[in-house]
Amino acid sequence: MRDHDPGPADPERRLSTQEAAELLGVKPETVYAYVSRGRLSSRRAPGGRGSTLDAREVEALARRGRREGGGSAGTGGDLSVRTRLTFIDQDRYYFRGVDATELAARHSYEEVAEWLWTGRTRPGAVFTAPESSVEAARRAVEALPEHSGPTDRLRVAAVAAAVTDPLRYDLSEDAVLGTARVLIPTLVAALPPKRPTRRAPKGHTPVHEGPLAGRLWARLSGRPPEPAQLRLLDTALGLLADHDLAASTLAVRVAASARAHAYAAVSAGLGVIEGTLHGAASGGAHRLLIDVLDVGSATPVIAEELRAGRRIPGLGHRLYSGEDPRARALFALLEEIPEAAPVLAAARDIVATTARHAPLHANVDLALAVLTASSGMAPSAGETIFAVARTAGWIAHALEEYGERPLRMRPSGHYVGPKPPRPLPE
């Protein structure tokens, strides 16, 4: 970031996104967020692919950020963390420099996870868990009240799995990778199946082995899956594996900065992902789709949402000015599944109806909702898919953070309370 205020701006001067990011001291994707939130305005560059921004607006925002927070990022509080994992650029995103949508389309979730962790895909990778870990997690989850949500179950399963691992405090890369390859299948196996399953006889493959997407499907839907549906779920897991410093990922990095072990770091992420503005957002989109299907049109349903002052779930994303690339990839696969056609049509009706008053595009929560609603899954299934998928990214970020200076994720508070010292209260 520049350490001095810029001089008077040329009224016609335009800045590229990269130039604006450098002036504000933020990443390019944060500039896109400012545009989507109306803090900056942009217009398409003549004859070019990118957008340009008004230099005067950018410089005014930079000055305001320095006045309010004395730091970088133009908001007085945005945190920037160096990472080699995910880069978001306009309406695309990349895992270690590779287009994430292409990676998820060509590789299994397990292979995408390995790519995030090691920079290698390990073709044919399958994650399995020891019986001790699975049994401990299952028993803990079965003890929860029946109304417990999916993230409640996953958090409890993570804690139960941790106590079966006496070497969990080994934070070396090989040890953490071993934990990751056990923890993810343990989380899935701990969820109650939707169809009755028998324990595998001795010498047979246990139910918690095989491709992860198939195991997870059995915990989310009572219907037997078609190959195209398993491919869809597997791709969704890969697409959702990471997304830079989302709120839950930041929580994981804070825990890892304090040298919490990998199970605890994942628990920190699970504690945040349950928020309705994060991992649980697809549940609202699922219910909205069901309402539209029941009524037969999105218009009265959207009208009621707007009348009640509610935000339309499944639309808009602070980092993408256009359609969320994850949604675009999933919609393309959903078009190949006949059972999804009515729900997909309802989703498109929602987007078109809302566009009459706000230029919002579909995000991954709407695409996840189409997946879950068309597959006989509960509204909370999208939250489960999101949490299981994102565990891979959380482990990758924890690994990065273990290589940094301990306790560096410790911001200073800006005290605005009464000036001390004050007399003791009586």
Number of C-alpha atoms within 10 A of each C-alpha: 13 11 8 8 12 13 7 9 14 10 9 9 11 21 19 17 22 15 16 23 22 16 23 27 21 20 21 21 20 22 27 27 18 18 18 20 13 10 13 18 16 18 11 11 14 9 6 8 7 13 17 20 22 20 22 19 15 24 20 15 20 26 16 15 21 19 13 12 15 14 18 21 25 28 20 16 14 16 15 13 13 7 14 14 21 21 21 20 16 20 15 17 23 19 24 17 11 14 15 26 23 13 20 25 20 13 19 25 29 28 22 30 30 21 21 24 25 14 13 12 19 15 12 11 17 16 20 20 21 12 12 13 24 24 18 20 29 23 14 17 24 14 10 13 9 8 7 10 15 20 22 15 24 26 22 21 30 26 17 24 27 22 14 15 13 8 12 19 15 13 20 12 15 10 14 23 19 13 23 25 19 18 28 22 25 29 27 27 26 27 22 17 17 14 13 8 10 8 10 11 8 7 6 8 11 15 13 23 15 15 19 24 22 19 19 23 24 22 19 23 18 15 13 13 14 10 11 13 23 19 17 23 24 25 27 30 26 28 29 23 27 29 19 21 19 14 15 25 28 21 23 30 30 22 24 30 22 17 18 20 21 29 24 19 28 32 25 23 25 26 17 20 25 21 14 14 12 16 24 23 25 29 25 19 26 30 17 24 30 19 17 21 17 11 12 13 17 23 15 14 20 22 13 11 14 13 9 9 9 10 10 17 23 28 22 23 20 15 22 22 17 17 18 24 20 25 21 16 20 23 22 12 19 22 13 13 17 10 13 20 15 13 22 24 17 21 27 14 19 26 23 18 18 20 13 9 8 12 13 20 20 25 22 26 29 32 28 29 32 28 27 25 23 22 19 13 20 16 21 22 26 30 27 25 24 25 27 23 23 28 26 29 27 34 27 27 26 29 21 19 25 22 13 13 10 14 15 12 19 10 9 6 6 7 7 6 6 7 7 6 6 7 6 5 4 3
